[in-house]
Amino acid sequence: MKPYISIVIPVYNESKNLKQLFDRLTTTLDKIGKTYEIIFTNDGSKDNSGEILEGFYKLRPEQIRIIDFSRNFGQHMAVMAGFELSKGDIIVTLDSDLQNPPEEIPKLLALAEKGHDLVSGIRLHERKDNWFRRNISILVNKVRALITNINMTDHGCMLRAYSRNVIDLMIASNETTIFIPALAYTYATNPTEIKVDHEARATGVSKYKLYDLIRLNFDLMTGYSLVPLQVFTIMGLSIAFLSIIFVIFLFIRRIIV
């Protein structure tokens, strides 16, 4: 039977969180009462995450689907692989570290069923990241919004719901270096946002480092705005102009002296 809901979850070394995630997620989805599938992308995990996922498949073979990467390709490639495998009318992305409570999914589905083709979560209420990570994220959000004009309050929140049409358009775009929420935003015709709970990490540490955050936003700003190109062009022309002036100055000085 074709699933109505597809849940896409990238997994990287999250063996300690997976059991609780699976229990809470399946309980939530069972209560909704609609057909669903859960797609786990094992993004080259070095712990026993893969074995745990295989156990989930044995428990619910009709609902669990697993993609197993040979090495770590990164969160966005893992999510896109899940999108390509998904069959649902509404596709929801979720982190595997339990910072996105699965119990919040019905709130997103309710808005998606009202015609919103992109529903983005906002973690600003009671966000449980540390002070540095939280404020760096807020600063980056503001700079990104200023440069790209992409109006997303919290681009780092993984809890999002997409329509089938938006997913199909993203897949057809064949983008390789992508920031999924921004790409979805360009295709969505009726996006919206909703505040969602944000829990402290159950176990382990974040796999998303400061370097990843900076690189991701650099790709976003260069990929969705001409401002960085214009800035570097102006800088280059200014340096070239000043160099010419300096050469002329040296030439005149040499003649006079």
Secondary structure as the mmCIF struct_conf table of DSSP 4:
data_model
#
loop_
_struct_conf.conf_type_id
_struct_conf.id
_struct_conf.beg_label_comp_id
_struct_conf.beg_label_asym_id
_struct_conf.beg_label_seq_id
_struct_conf.end_label_comp_id
_struct_conf.end_label_asym_id
_struct_conf.end_label_seq_id
BEND BEND1 TYR A 4 TYR A 4
STRN STRN1 ILE A 5 VAL A 11
BEND BEND2 TYR A 12 ASN A 13
HELX_RH_AL_P HELX_RH_AL_P1 SER A 15 ILE A 32
TURN_TY1_P TURN_TY1_P1 GLY A 33 GLY A 33
BEND BEND3 LYS A 34 LYS A 34
STRN STRN2 TYR A 36 ASN A 42
BEND BEND4 GLY A 44 GLY A 44
BEND BEND5 LYS A 46 ASN A 48
HELX_RH_AL_P HELX_RH_AL_P2 SER A 49 LEU A 59
TURN_TY1_P TURN_TY1_P2 PRO A 61 GLN A 63
STRN STRN3 ILE A 64 ASP A 68
BEND BEND6 SER A 70 ARG A 71
HELX_RH_AL_P HELX_RH_AL_P3 GLN A 75 LEU A 85
BEND BEND7 ASP A 89 ASP A 89
STRN STRN4 ILE A 90 THR A 93
BEND BEND8 SER A 96 ASN A 100
HELX_RH_3T_P HELX_RH_3T_P1 PRO A 102 GLU A 104
HELX_RH_AL_P HELX_RH_AL_P4 ILE A 105 ALA A 112
TURN_TY1_P TURN_TY1_P3 GLU A 113 GLY A 115
BEND BEND9 ASP A 117 ASP A 117
STRN STRN5 LEU A 118 ILE A 122
TURN_TY1_P TURN_TY1_P4 HIS A 125 GLU A 126
BEND BEND10 ASP A 129 ASP A 129
HELX_RH_AL_P HELX_RH_AL_P5 TRP A 131 THR A 148
BEND BEND11 THR A 153 THR A 153
TURN_TY1_P TURN_TY1_P5 HIS A 155 GLY A 156
STRN STRN6 ARG A 160 SER A 163
HELX_RH_AL_P HELX_RH_AL_P6 ARG A 164 SER A 173
TURN_TY1_P TURN_TY1_P6 ASN A 174 ASN A 174
BEND BEND12 THR A 176 THR A 177
HELX_RH_AL_P HELX_RH_AL_P7 ILE A 180 TYR A 187
BEND BEND13 THR A 189 ASN A 190
STRN STRN7 PRO A 191 LYS A 195
HELX_LH_PP_P HELX_LH_PP_P1 GLU A 199 ARG A 201
BEND BEND14 ALA A 202 GLY A 204
BEND BEND15 LYS A 207 LYS A 207
HELX_RH_AL_P HELX_RH_AL_P8 LEU A 210 GLY A 223
BEND BEND16 TYR A 224 TYR A 224
BEND BEND17 LEU A 226 LEU A 226
HELX_RH_AL_P HELX_RH_AL_P9 VAL A 227 ILE A 256
#
